[in-house]
């Protein structure tokens, strides 16, 4: 083995060894952070998971940057000269790094402004729906209901609709045809609300005295002629955010059963078809 081969193997050993060391450091730090948040209870669990995800992202980027510096040192690359010329290079690289910087600051704002947490069900840009699976400095990962994992850069996020901020209001509309007596409908819907409060009372958002802030109730007649089809009534109830979807499904089930028991006819879509004038009539 000649000297050049020995130097090459030595450099390769340093580079590979350094990579293993950095990987081990990242692994240990992430394990320590996970253990720390698992043992602490000073903040909400969702917030802990969000902070843990963001810190893990920072550790990953810091380790990658540190490893690049380490490799440059091993290869005897003059880092000081590179930094000295950073003014010129920075102008060139800056244009290409605009999106990277935008994503980075957008990720910081997501964390600082508490717009979402890990595990929240969100709608992003009025188009993508799902649970927040991971929050990083550059990317947000959303697991859609179908199981598809959506990864989008933080800079692409324009609007966020979060369904997990302390409470949600169940709002269900019922549209009957014009032949159903409004007085009868009010009585039936009040009965439905009583049943909702009895069966779904555990889902309601409650105060310190264990009383619901807003039980299921008939909001009233919300339209006299909804889409030219009939009278519209609205039932509402304030529930805890974590059980919103279950509460909504059960609300619809109970209301459907109540309407069926009283043989209430709902409004139906009507389509009017006009036949073309016949040829004999034109003559």
C-alpha positions, 0 to 999 in steps of 0.5 A: 500500500503506497502513501496515497492509498493510505491517505485516501483510506484515512480520509475515508475513515474519518468521513465515515467515522464522523458520519457515524458519530453525528448519527449517534449524537442525533439519536441520543439527543432525540431519545433524551428529548423524547424521554424529557417530554414523556416525563413532564406534564407542565404543558398540554400533550399536543403542544409537547409533541409539537415542540418535540417535532420542531426540536428534532427538526432543528437537531437534524439540520444542525447536525447536517450543517455540522457534518458538512463543516467537519468534512471540509475540515478533514479535506483541508478546505480553507473555510476562512477563505470561503467565508471571506468570499461569502459576500459575493457567493451570498448574493448568488446563493441568496436568490436560490435560497429564498424559498428555503429562508421563506420556509424556515421563517414560516415554520418558526411562525407556525410554532410561535403563533400556535396555529396548529399542533401535532395531531390536530385535524386541519384544512390547509389552503381550503384544499387539503384535509387531514391530521398533522403528522409532523411539523418541521422547520421546512415542511408540514406533513398531513396524513389524509383520511385515505392514508395518503401522506401530504408533505408541503413546504411551510412557505406554501401555507396560506390559510389554516382551518384548525378543528382542534382548538378547545371547542367546536360547534356542531351545526346541523340543518334540516330542510322540510317541504312546505307542507310540514307544520312549523309548530309540529317541527319545533316540538319534534326538534325540541324532543330531538335536542332533549335526546341529544343532551341525554345520549351525547351529554359527555361530548358537550364542552363544560365549565368548572361546575360540569355544566355545558356551555351550550347544550344541544338546542334548536337555534330556530328557523334559519330560512323560510325558503331554503334554495326554493325547496322548503323551511330550514331549521338549525340545531346546534351544540358546543362540544369538545374539539377532540370528539367533534367528528363523533358528536357530529355523526351521532347528532345526525343519526339521532336526528334522522331517527327522530324525523323518521319516527314522526314521518317528517318529509324532507325537501327534495330536489325538483327538476322541471323538464320542458319538452320542445314544441312539436312540429305539428303545432308549429304548422 
